[in-house]
Amino acid sequence: MDVVQLLGANVRHHRKLKGMSQERLALDAGMERSYVSDLERGTRNPSVRALGRLADALGIEPKLLLESPVGGLSI
Amino acid sequence: MDVVQLLGANVRHHRKLKGMSQERLALDAGMERSYVSDLERGTRNPSVRALGRLADALGIEPKLLLESPVGGLSI
């Protein structure tokens, strides 16, 4: 899996684990909701700093957003 | 540590572990040497795709470039 698609899948995975909406995550990370939506679909290539903001908003370590899937990431 | 500085420290750490020069890493990752130099100093905020190219060039998983330091990263 491409690293940008991996990031998108992990953002969606952790967002759902926290029970957060895309709107909530976008607000907490200082992004547009449409940006979060694109990012989860793997059609955005954010900066590493943006990745860090997403991790902060999700309350997780940044490296978890680049974790390879173990047994699939979908909920 | 800021995520961009963390990335820089990890790139330097893994590059040295592999015995690679900045020139070699830059060439393998399709970047300018000065970009790699800036990145290791934490003064560049690359895209996640660029992070992926660096990990490929270093022969490691992308997530290792966002690993928090354990006992210091310097060699």
Backbone of each chain as nested JSON, in Angstrom:
{
  "chains": [
    {"id": "A", "residues": [
      {"number": 1, "name": "MET", "atoms": {"N": [0.846, -1.204, 0.0], "CA": [0.0, 0.0, 0.0], "C": [0.88, 1.252, 0.0]}},
      {"number": 2, "name": "ASP", "atoms": {"N": [0.55, 2.157, -0.838], "CA": [1.238, 3.444, -0.927], "C": [1.154, 4.168, 0.426]}},
      {"number": 3, "name": "VAL", "atoms": {"N": [2.192, 4.915, 0.783], "CA": [2.264, 5.522, 2.115], "C": [1.143, 6.541, 2.342]}},
      {"number": 4, "name": "VAL", "atoms": {"N": [0.705, 7.208, 1.277], "CA": [-0.378, 8.196, 1.408], "C": [-1.724, 7.484, 1.635]}},
      {"number": 5, "name": "GLN", "atoms": {"N": [-1.919, 6.364, 0.97], "CA": [-3.143, 5.573, 1.189], "C": [-3.134, 4.933, 2.58]}},
      {"number": 6, "name": "LEU", "atoms": {"N": [-1.933, 4.506, 2.995], "CA": [-1.765, 3.939, 4.339], "C": [-2.152, 4.975, 5.396]}},
      {"number": 7, "name": "LEU", "atoms": {"N": [-1.658, 6.187, 5.235], "CA": [-1.998, 7.271, 6.155], "C": [-3.514, 7.483, 6.205]}},
      {"number": 8, "name": "GLY", "atoms": {"N": [-4.136, 7.545, 5.042], "CA": [-5.578, 7.77, 4.986], "C": [-6.354, 6.677, 5.71]}},
      {"number": 9, "name": "ALA", "atoms": {"N": [-5.957, 5.434, 5.478], "CA": [-6.643, 4.306, 6.125], "C": [-6.453, 4.375, 7.642]}},
      {"number": 10, "name": "ASN", "atoms": {"N": [-5.256, 4.759, 8.083], "CA": [-4.991, 4.846, 9.519], "C": [-5.729, 6.013, 10.173]}},
      {"number": 11, "name": "VAL", "atoms": {"N": [-5.818, 7.132, 9.475], "CA": [-6.579, 8.267, 10.024], "C": [-8.034, 7.848, 10.22]}},
      {"number": 12, "name": "ARG", "atoms": {"N": [-8.609, 7.235, 9.194], "CA": [-10.017, 6.801, 9.308], "C": [-10.185, 5.797, 10.446]}},
      {"number": 13, "name": "HIS", "atoms": {"N": [-9.264, 4.83, 10.499], "CA": [-9.314, 3.793, 11.539], "C": [-9.32, 4.421, 12.945]}},
      {"number": 14, "name": "HIS", "atoms": {"N": [-8.35, 5.288, 13.207], "CA": [-8.233, 5.864, 14.555], "C": [-9.356, 6.865, 14.844]}},
      {"number": 15, "name": "ARG", "atoms": {"N": [-9.805, 7.58, 13.81], "CA": [-10.932, 8.501, 14.007], "C": [-12.177, 7.727, 14.444]}},
      {"number": 16, "name": "LYS", "atoms": {"N": [-12.43, 6.603, 13.775], "CA": [-13.619, 5.803, 14.136], "C": [-13.453, 5.16, 15.508]}},
      {"number": 17, "name": "LEU", "atoms": {"N": [-12.235, 4.726, 15.814], "CA": [-11.973, 4.172, 17.151], "C": [-12.35, 5.175, 18.242]}},
      {"number": 18, "name": "LYS", "atoms": {"N": [-12.094, 6.453, 17.988], "CA": [-12.396, 7.504, 18.968], "C": [-13.839, 7.978, 18.879]}},
      {"number": 19, "name": "GLY", "atoms": {"N": [-14.559, 7.462, 17.891], "CA": [-15.939, 7.9, 17.707], "C": [-16.037, 9.356, 17.266]}},
      {"number": 20, "name": "MET", "atoms": {"N": [-15.022, 9.83, 16.531], "CA": [-15.029, 11.231, 16.077], "C": [-15.59, 11.312, 14.661]}},
      {"number": 21, "name": "SER", "atoms": {"N": [-16.317, 12.398, 14.402], "CA": [-16.752, 12.672, 13.033], "C": [-15.59, 13.321, 12.264]}},
      {"number": 22, "name": "GLN", "atoms": {"N": [-15.687, 13.33, 10.932], "CA": [-14.687, 14.047, 10.129], "C": [-14.69, 15.531, 10.497]}},
      {"number": 23, "name": "GLU", "atoms": {"N": [-15.881, 16.067, 10.766], "CA": [-16.007, 17.48, 11.142], "C": [-15.213, 17.773, 12.426]}},
      {"number": 24, "name": "ARG", "atoms": {"N": [-15.384, 16.907, 13.407], "CA": [-14.713, 17.088, 14.701], "C": [-13.191, 17.011, 14.535]}},
      {"number": 25, "name": "LEU", "atoms": {"N": [-12.742, 16.0, 13.809], "CA": [-11.304, 15.839, 13.603], "C": [-10.752, 17.042, 12.845]}},
      {"number": 26, "name": "ALA", "atoms": {"N": [-11.461, 17.465, 11.818], "CA": [-11.015, 18.612, 11.021], "C": [-10.886, 19.855, 11.898]}},
      {"number": 27, "name": "LEU", "atoms": {"N": [-11.893, 20.071, 12.742], "CA": [-11.896, 21.238, 13.628], "C": [-10.705, 21.172, 14.589]}},
      {"number": 28, "name": "ASP", "atoms": {"N": [-10.512, 20.007, 15.211], "CA": [-9.437, 19.848, 16.199], "C": [-8.055, 19.952, 15.559]}},
      {"number": 29, "name": "ALA", "atoms": {"N": [-7.945, 19.54, 14.286], "CA": [-6.639, 19.555, 13.614], "C": [-6.428, 20.83, 12.794]}},
      {"number": 30, "name": "GLY", "atoms": {"N": [-7.44, 21.71, 12.808], "CA": [-7.301, 22.969, 12.071], "C": [-7.315, 22.796, 10.565]}},
      {"number": 31, "name": "MET", "atoms": {"N": [-8.196, 21.9, 10.091], "CA": [-8.308, 21.631, 8.648], "C": [-9.753, 21.754, 8.205]}},
      {"number": 32, "name": "GLU", "atoms": {"N": [-9.942, 21.795, 6.898], "CA": [-11.291, 21.731, 6.344], "C": [-11.79, 20.287, 6.406]}},
      {"number": 33, "name": "ARG", "atoms": {"N": [-13.112, 20.135, 6.564], "CA": [-13.649, 18.771, 6.576], "C": [-13.378, 18.066, 5.262]}},
      {"number": 34, "name": "SER", "atoms": {"N": [-13.471, 18.788, 4.166], "CA": [-13.246, 18.161, 2.857], "C": [-11.799, 17.67, 2.715]}},
      {"number": 35, "name": "TYR", "atoms": {"N": [-10.893, 18.356, 3.416], "CA": [-9.486, 17.934, 3.374], "C": [-9.327, 16.585, 4.09]}},
      {"number": 36, "name": "VAL", "atoms": {"N": [-9.965, 16.476, 5.26], "CA": [-9.912, 15.208, 6.002], "C": [-10.547, 14.091, 5.173]}},
      {"number": 37, "name": "SER", "atoms": {"N": [-11.652, 14.395, 4.519], "CA": [-12.326, 13.405, 3.683], "C": [-11.408, 12.923, 2.55]}},
      {"number": 38, "name": "ASP", "atoms": {"N": [-10.786, 13.862, 1.858], "CA": [-9.848, 13.518, 0.766], "C": [-8.677, 12.711, 1.304]}},
      {"number": 39, "name": "LEU", "atoms": {"N": [-8.19, 13.147, 2.444], "CA": [-7.027, 12.491, 3.057], "C": [-7.35, 11.028, 3.388]}},
      {"number": 40, "name": "GLU", "atoms": {"N": [-8.516, 10.786, 3.93], "CA": [-8.892, 9.407, 4.28], "C": [-9.042, 8.542, 3.036]}},
      {"number": 41, "name": "ARG", "atoms": {"N": [-9.377, 9.161, 1.915], "CA": [-9.484, 8.406, 0.662], "C": [-8.129, 8.248, -0.019]}},
      {"number": 42, "name": "GLY", "atoms": {"N": [-7.108, 8.839, 0.553], "CA": [-5.76, 8.696, -0.002], "C": [-5.512, 9.586, -1.195]}},
      {"number": 43, "name": "THR", "atoms": {"N": [-6.309, 10.649, -1.339], "CA": [-6.13, 11.534, -2.493], "C": [-5.475, 12.864, -2.095]}},
      {"number": 44, "name": "ARG", "atoms": {"N": [-4.937, 12.925, -0.878], "CA": [-4.176, 14.101, -0.447], "C": [-2.838, 13.631, 0.095]}},
      {"number": 45, "name": "ASN", "atoms": {"N": [-1.82, 14.408, -0.158], "CA": [-0.471, 14.109, 0.313], "C": [-0.075, 15.216, 1.296]}},
      {"number": 46, "name": "PRO", "atoms": {"N": [-0.482, 15.064, 2.56], "CA": [-0.243, 16.159, 3.515], "C": [1.221, 16.251, 3.906]}},
      {"number": 47, "name": "SER", "atoms": {"N": [1.562, 17.335, 4.562], "CA": [2.916, 17.479, 5.095], "C": [3.039, 16.666, 6.385]}},
      {"number": 48, "name": "VAL", "atoms": {"N": [4.276, 16.45, 6.775], "CA": [4.528, 15.732, 8.026], "C": [3.99, 16.528, 9.213]}},
      {"number": 49, "name": "ARG", "atoms": {"N": [4.043, 17.848, 9.145], "CA": [3.489, 18.655, 10.236], "C": [1.97, 18.479, 10.329]}},
      {"number": 50, "name": "ALA", "atoms": {"N": [1.313, 18.392, 9.183], "CA": [-0.134, 18.15, 9.179], "C": [-0.441, 16.776, 9.771]}},
      {"number": 51, "name": "LEU", "atoms": {"N": [0.38, 15.79, 9.427], "CA": [0.24, 14.455, 10.03], "C": [0.346, 14.574, 11.555]}},
      {"number": 52, "name": "GLY", "atoms": {"N": [1.289, 15.375, 12.036], "CA": [1.457, 15.572, 13.477], "C": [0.233, 16.205, 14.115]}},
      {"number": 53, "name": "ARG", "atoms": {"N": [-0.386, 17.161, 13.417], "CA": [-1.601, 17.806, 13.948], "C": [-2.754, 16.796, 14.035]}},
      {"number": 54, "name": "LEU", "atoms": {"N": [-2.848, 15.938, 13.012], "CA": [-3.889, 14.898, 13.029], "C": [-3.679, 13.942, 14.205]}},
      {"number": 55, "name": "ALA", "atoms": {"N": [-2.423, 13.536, 14.422], "CA": [-2.114, 12.628, 15.533], "C": [-2.47, 13.294, 16.865]}},
      {"number": 56, "name": "ASP", "atoms": {"N": [-2.118, 14.571, 17.02], "CA": [-2.467, 15.31, 18.246], "C": [-3.981, 15.318, 18.444]}},
      {"number": 57, "name": "ALA", "atoms": {"N": [-4.708, 15.625, 17.376], "CA": [-6.169, 15.716, 17.474], "C": [-6.781, 14.352, 17.812]}},
      {"number": 58, "name": "LEU", "atoms": {"N": [-6.124, 13.289, 17.372], "CA": [-6.614, 11.935, 17.654], "C": [-6.093, 11.415, 18.994]}},
      {"number": 59, "name": "GLY", "atoms": {"N": [-5.138, 12.13, 19.573], "CA": [-4.572, 11.707, 20.86], "C": [-3.684, 10.485, 20.76]}},
      {"number": 60, "name": "ILE", "atoms": {"N": [-3.002, 10.344, 19.631], "CA": [-2.123, 9.179, 19.434], "C": [-0.735, 9.64, 18.98]}},
      {"number": 61, "name": "GLU", "atoms": {"N": [0.236, 8.724, 19.025], "CA": [1.582, 9.033, 18.53], "C": [1.568, 9.102, 17.006]}},
      {"number": 62, "name": "PRO", "atoms": {"N": [2.315, 10.048, 16.441], "CA": [2.337, 10.188, 14.986], "C": [2.665, 8.894, 14.231]}},
      {"number": 63, "name": "LYS", "atoms": {"N": [3.567, 8.098, 14.774], "CA": [3.978, 6.87, 14.055], "C": [2.809, 5.914, 13.824]}},
      {"number": 64, "name": "LEU", "atoms": {"N": [1.794, 5.981, 14.695], "CA": [0.644, 5.077, 14.523], "C": [-0.109, 5.362, 13.231]}},
      {"number": 65, "name": "LEU", "atoms": {"N": [0.054, 6.576, 12.7], "CA": [-0.63, 6.914, 11.441], "C": [0.105, 6.329, 10.225]}},
      {"number": 66, "name": "LEU", "atoms": {"N": [1.285, 5.752, 10.438], "CA": [2.013, 5.088, 9.346], "C": [2.181, 3.594, 9.613]}},
      {"number": 67, "name": "GLU", "atoms": {"N": [1.455, 3.105, 10.59], "CA": [1.511, 1.677, 10.936], "C": [0.936, 0.84, 9.789]}},
      {"number": 68, "name": "SER", "atoms": {"N": [1.61, -0.242, 9.476], "CA": [1.077, -1.138, 8.442], "C": [-0.121, -1.885, 8.985]}},
      {"number": 69, "name": "PRO", "atoms": {"N": [-1.081, -2.168, 8.123], "CA": [-2.29, -2.846, 8.595], "C": [-1.981, -4.247, 9.101]}},
      {"number": 70, "name": "VAL", "atoms": {"N": [-2.606, -4.617, 10.211], "CA": [-2.508, -5.977, 10.739], "C": [-3.913, -6.548, 10.711]}},
      {"number": 71, "name": "GLY", "atoms": {"N": [-4.138, -7.411, 9.771], "CA": [-5.459, -8.028, 9.665], "C": [-6.534, -7.082, 9.166]}},
      {"number": 72, "name": "GLY", "atoms": {"N": [-6.114, -6.014, 8.475], "CA": [-7.108, -5.102, 7.901], "C": [-7.441, -3.985, 8.868]}},
      {"number": 73, "name": "LEU", "atoms": {"N": [-7.691, -2.824, 8.311], "CA": [-7.909, -1.641, 9.134], "C": [-9.368, -1.229, 9.241]}},
      {"number": 74, "name": "SER", "atoms": {"N": [-10.213, -1.799, 8.423], "CA": [-11.593, -1.308, 8.407], "C": [-12.33, -1.715, 9.671]}},
      {"number": 75, "name": "ILE", "atoms": {"N": [-13.287, -0.909, 10.046], "CA": [-14.131, -1.21, 11.215], "C": [-15.488, -1.682, 10.716]}}
    ]},
    {"id": "B", "residues": [
      {"number": 1, "name": "MET", "atoms": {"N": [9.389, 16.643, 21.408], "CA": [10.052, 17.034, 20.142], "C": [9.002, 17.185, 19.041]}},
      {"number": 2, "name": "ASP", "atoms": {"N": [9.081, 18.267, 18.338], "CA": [8.211, 18.531, 17.197], "C": [8.348, 17.401, 16.159]}},
      {"number": 3, "name": "VAL", "atoms": {"N": [7.255, 17.074, 15.489], "CA": [7.253, 15.917, 14.573], "C": [8.243, 16.091, 13.41]}},
      {"number": 4, "name": "VAL", "atoms": {"N": [8.442, 17.335, 12.98], "CA": [9.368, 17.592, 11.868], "C": [10.827, 17.417, 12.332]}},
      {"number": 5, "name": "GLN", "atoms": {"N": [11.095, 17.828, 13.559], "CA": [12.437, 17.621, 14.114], "C": [12.679, 16.138, 14.407]}},
      {"number": 6, "name": "LEU", "atoms": {"N": [11.628, 15.472, 14.855], "CA": [11.706, 14.024, 15.098], "C": [12.046, 13.298, 13.793]}},
      {"number": 7, "name": "LEU", "atoms": {"N": [11.366, 13.66, 12.72], "CA": [11.652, 13.068, 11.418], "C": [13.113, 13.294, 11.021]}},
      {"number": 8, "name": "GLY", "atoms": {"N": [13.571, 14.517, 11.184], "CA": [14.955, 14.826, 10.81], "C": [15.965, 13.995, 11.583]}},
      {"number": 9, "name": "ALA", "atoms": {"N": [15.733, 13.888, 12.898], "CA": [16.651, 13.105, 13.74], "C": [16.634, 11.634, 13.33]}},
      {"number": 10, "name": "ASN", "atoms": {"N": [15.446, 11.125, 12.988], "CA": [15.348, 9.711, 12.59], "C": [15.98, 9.457, 11.227]}},
      {"number": 11, "name": "VAL", "atoms": {"N": [15.818, 10.396, 10.304], "CA": [16.452, 10.228, 8.983], "C": [17.968, 10.161, 9.168]}},
      {"number": 12, "name": "ARG", "atoms": {"N": [18.502, 11.089, 9.947], "CA": [19.957, 11.096, 10.181], "C": [20.417, 9.801, 10.852]}},
      {"number": 13, "name": "HIS", "atoms": {"N": [19.658, 9.383, 11.871], "CA": [19.992, 8.155, 12.606], "C": [20.056, 6.949, 11.664]}},
      {"number": 14, "name": "HIS", "atoms": {"N": [19.004, 6.758, 10.873], "CA": [18.953, 5.575, 10.003], "C": [19.937, 5.685, 8.835]}},
      {"number": 15, "name": "ARG", "atoms": {"N": [20.158, 6.896, 8.357], "CA": [21.153, 7.079, 7.282], "C": [22.543, 6.673, 7.771]}},
      {"number": 16, "name": "LYS", "atoms": {"N": [22.869, 7.102, 8.995], "CA": [24.192, 6.76, 9.534], "C": [24.301, 5.267, 9.833]}},
      {"number": 17, "name": "LEU", "atoms": {"N": [23.209, 4.693, 10.318], "CA": [23.183, 3.239, 10.569], "C": [23.515, 2.467, 9.292]}},
      {"number": 18, "name": "LYS", "atoms": {"N": [23.051, 2.996, 8.15], "CA": [23.289, 2.328, 6.854], "C": [24.622, 2.734, 6.255]}},
      {"number": 19, "name": "GLY", "atoms": {"N": [25.306, 3.665, 6.924], "CA": [26.583, 4.139, 6.372], "C": [26.419, 4.901, 5.069]}},
      {"number": 20, "name": "MET", "atoms": {"N": [25.276, 5.554, 4.903], "CA": [25.016, 6.31, 3.667], "C": [25.393, 7.779, 3.866]}},
      {"number": 21, "name": "SER", "atoms": {"N": [25.889, 8.38, 2.813], "CA": [26.118, 9.828, 2.819], "C": [24.799, 10.532, 2.522]}},
      {"number": 22, "name": "GLN", "atoms": {"N": [24.747, 11.841, 2.825], "CA": [23.565, 12.625, 2.445], "C": [23.395, 12.609, 0.928]}},
      {"number": 23, "name": "GLU", "atoms": {"N": [24.51, 12.636, 0.207], "CA": [24.469, 12.614, -1.26], "C": [23.795, 11.333, -1.757]}},
      {"number": 24, "name": "ARG", "atoms": {"N": [24.203, 10.217, -1.164], "CA": [23.672, 8.908, -1.585], "C": [22.173, 8.827, -1.306]}},
      {"number": 25, "name": "LEU", "atoms": {"N": [21.796, 9.238, -0.102], "CA": [20.376, 9.193, 0.272], "C": [19.559, 10.106, -0.641]}},
      {"number": 26, "name": "ALA", "atoms": {"N": [20.082, 11.302, -0.875], "CA": [19.381, 12.26, -1.734], "C": [19.165, 11.671, -3.131]}},
      {"number": 27, "name": "LEU", "atoms": {"N": [20.215, 11.054, -3.658], "CA": [20.15, 10.46, -5.003], "C": [19.108, 9.345, -5.035]}},
      {"number": 28, "name": "ASP", "atoms": {"N": [19.158, 8.471, -4.025], "CA": [18.24, 7.322, -3.997], "C": [16.792, 7.75, -3.774]}},
      {"number": 29, "name": "ALA", "atoms": {"N": [16.605, 8.868, -3.06], "CA": [15.241, 9.317, -2.756], "C": [14.742, 10.36, -3.767]}},
      {"number": 30, "name": "GLY", "atoms": {"N": [15.59, 10.699, -4.74], "CA": [15.181, 11.67, -5.751], "C": [15.059, 13.085, -5.227]}},
      {"number": 31, "name": "MET", "atoms": {"N": [16.002, 13.474, -4.355], "CA": [15.982, 14.823, -3.766], "C": [17.341, 15.479, -3.943]}},
      {"number": 32, "name": "GLU", "atoms": {"N": [17.377, 16.785, -3.677], "CA": [18.647, 17.51, -3.641], "C": [19.363, 17.193, -2.321]}},
      {"number": 33, "name": "ARG", "atoms": {"N": [20.694, 17.189, -2.365], "CA": [21.435, 16.956, -1.121], "C": [21.107, 18.019, -0.083]}},
      {"number": 34, "name": "SER", "atoms": {"N": [20.97, 19.262, -0.521], "CA": [20.681, 20.349, 0.423], "C": [19.322, 20.149, 1.094]}},
      {"number": 35, "name": "TYR", "atoms": {"N": [18.411, 19.519, 0.374], "CA": [17.087, 19.243, 0.953], "C": [17.216, 18.224, 2.091]}},
      {"number": 36, "name": "VAL", "atoms": {"N": [18.003, 17.172, 1.844], "CA": [18.23, 16.159, 2.887], "C": [18.912, 16.797, 4.088]}},
      {"number": 37, "name": "SER", "atoms": {"N": [19.874, 17.668, 3.834], "CA": [20.588, 18.355, 4.908], "C": [19.621, 19.199, 5.743]}},
      {"number": 38, "name": "ASP", "atoms": {"N": [18.791, 19.989, 5.089], "CA": [17.797, 20.817, 5.79], "C": [16.82, 19.935, 6.578]}},
      {"number": 39, "name": "LEU", "atoms": {"N": [16.417, 18.872, 5.942], "CA": [15.445, 17.959, 6.547], "C": [16.003, 17.351, 7.842]}},
      {"number": 40, "name": "GLU", "atoms": {"N": [17.259, 16.949, 7.803], "CA": [17.876, 16.352, 9.006], "C": [18.008, 17.384, 10.124]}},
      {"number": 41, "name": "ARG", "atoms": {"N": [18.109, 18.648, 9.765], "CA": [18.184, 19.698, 10.785], "C": [16.792, 20.128, 11.263]}},
      {"number": 42, "name": "GLY", "atoms": {"N": [15.767, 19.54, 10.667], "CA": [14.404, 19.852, 11.091], "C": [13.892, 21.168, 10.553]}},
      {"number": 43, "name": "THR", "atoms": {"N": [14.496, 21.657, 9.475], "CA": [14.063, 22.944, 8.924], "C": [13.261, 22.769, 7.622]}},
      {"number": 44, "name": "ARG", "atoms": {"N": [12.865, 21.523, 7.327], "CA": [11.985, 21.259, 6.188], "C": [10.813, 20.431, 6.667]}},
      {"number": 45, "name": "ASN", "atoms": {"N": [9.679, 20.716, 6.106], "CA": [8.451, 19.999, 6.431], "C": [8.018, 19.239, 5.183]}},
      {"number": 46, "name": "PRO", "atoms": {"N": [8.571, 18.049, 4.962], "CA": [8.287, 17.348, 3.704], "C": [6.882, 16.764, 3.685]}},
      {"number": 47, "name": "SER", "atoms": {"N": [6.471, 16.328, 2.531], "CA": [5.176, 15.648, 2.417], "C": [5.336, 14.209, 2.9]}},
      {"number": 48, "name": "VAL", "atoms": {"N": [4.194, 13.602, 3.174], "CA": [4.198, 12.189, 3.584], "C": [4.745, 11.316, 2.456]}},
      {"number": 49, "name": "ARG", "atoms": {"N": [4.493, 11.685, 1.202], "CA": [5.037, 10.886, 0.1], "C": [6.571, 10.983, 0.068]}},
      {"number": 50, "name": "ALA", "atoms": {"N": [7.096, 12.161, 0.364], "CA": [8.551, 12.323, 0.426], "C": [9.121, 11.484, 1.571]}},
      {"number": 51, "name": "LEU", "atoms": {"N": [8.422, 11.472, 2.699], "CA": [8.824, 10.607, 3.823], "C": [8.885, 9.145, 3.353]}},
      {"number": 52, "name": "GLY", "atoms": {"N": [7.904, 8.74, 2.571], "CA": [7.879, 7.372, 2.048], "C": [9.066, 7.077, 1.133]}},
      {"number": 53, "name": "ARG", "atoms": {"N": [9.443, 8.057, 0.315], "CA": [10.596, 7.862, -0.575], "C": [11.892, 7.728, 0.24]}},
      {"number": 54, "name": "LEU", "atoms": {"N": [11.998, 8.523, 1.302], "CA": [13.171, 8.429, 2.184], "C": [13.238, 7.051, 2.84]}},
      {"number": 55, "name": "ALA", "atoms": {"N": [12.092, 6.578, 3.324], "CA": [12.059, 5.255, 3.964], "C": [12.461, 4.172, 2.954]}},
      {"number": 56, "name": "ASP", "atoms": {"N": [11.943, 4.261, 1.734], "CA": [12.315, 3.298, 0.681], "C": [13.819, 3.33, 0.444]}},
      {"number": 57, "name": "ALA", "atoms": {"N": [14.366, 4.531, 0.341], "CA": [15.797, 4.679, 0.052], "C": [16.637, 4.134, 1.21]}},
      {"number": 58, "name": "LEU", "atoms": {"N": [16.102, 4.223, 2.421], "CA": [16.817, 3.716, 3.603], "C": [16.531, 2.233, 3.851]}},
      {"number": 59, "name": "GLY", "atoms": {"N": [15.568, 1.685, 3.115], "CA": [15.229, 0.268, 3.265], "C": [14.526, -0.039, 4.584]}},
      {"number": 60, "name": "ILE", "atoms": {"N": [13.724, 0.913, 5.065], "CA": [13.012, 0.715, 6.341], "C": [11.524, 1.048, 6.17]}},
      {"number": 61, "name": "GLU", "atoms": {"N": [10.736, 0.66, 7.145], "CA": [9.311, 0.998, 7.121], "C": [9.125, 2.481, 7.424]}},
      {"number": 62, "name": "PRO", "atoms": {"N": [8.188, 3.142, 6.737], "CA": [7.963, 4.574, 6.953], "C": [7.76, 4.947, 8.417]}},
      {"number": 63, "name": "LYS", "atoms": {"N": [7.056, 4.107, 9.165], "CA": [6.741, 4.464, 10.558], "C": [8.005, 4.645, 11.409]}},
      {"number": 64, "name": "LEU", "atoms": {"N": [9.097, 3.977, 11.025], "CA": [10.338, 4.11, 11.804], "C": [10.875, 5.537, 11.756]}},
      {"number": 65, "name": "LEU", "atoms": {"N": [10.489, 6.294, 10.739], "CA": [10.958, 7.68, 10.646], "C": [10.173, 8.606, 11.577]}},
      {"number": 66, "name": "LEU", "atoms": {"N": [9.13, 8.085, 12.211], "CA": [8.387, 8.881, 13.202], "C": [8.47, 8.271, 14.597]}},
      {"number": 67, "name": "GLU", "atoms": {"N": [9.379, 7.329, 14.754], "CA": [9.567, 6.669, 16.051], "C": [10.126, 7.668, 17.057]}},
      {"number": 68, "name": "SER", "atoms": {"N": [9.582, 7.633, 18.277], "CA": [10.123, 8.506, 19.324], "C": [11.477, 7.979, 19.777]}},
      {"number": 69, "name": "PRO", "atoms": {"N": [12.377, 8.886, 20.131], "CA": [13.712, 8.455, 20.525], "C": [13.682, 7.627, 21.805]}},
      {"number": 70, "name": "VAL", "atoms": {"N": [14.469, 6.56, 21.818], "CA": [14.621, 5.746, 23.016], "C": [16.087, 5.853, 23.411]}},
      {"number": 71, "name": "GLY", "atoms": {"N": [16.321, 6.6, 24.448], "CA": [17.7, 6.75, 24.922], "C": [18.565, 7.6, 24.006]}},
      {"number": 72, "name": "GLY", "atoms": {"N": [17.915, 8.431, 23.177], "CA": [18.699, 9.327, 22.312], "C": [18.967, 8.688, 20.972]}},
      {"number": 73, "name": "LEU", "atoms": {"N": [18.989, 9.513, 19.941], "CA": [19.122, 9.009, 18.573], "C": [20.506, 9.218, 17.985]}},
      {"number": 74, "name": "SER", "atoms": {"N": [21.323, 10.014, 18.622], "CA": [22.606, 10.346, 17.999], "C": [23.547, 9.15, 17.991]}},
      {"number": 75, "name": "ILE", "atoms": {"N": [24.41, 9.118, 17.008], "CA": [25.411, 8.052, 16.899], "C": [26.761, 8.631, 17.301]}}
    ]}
  ]
}
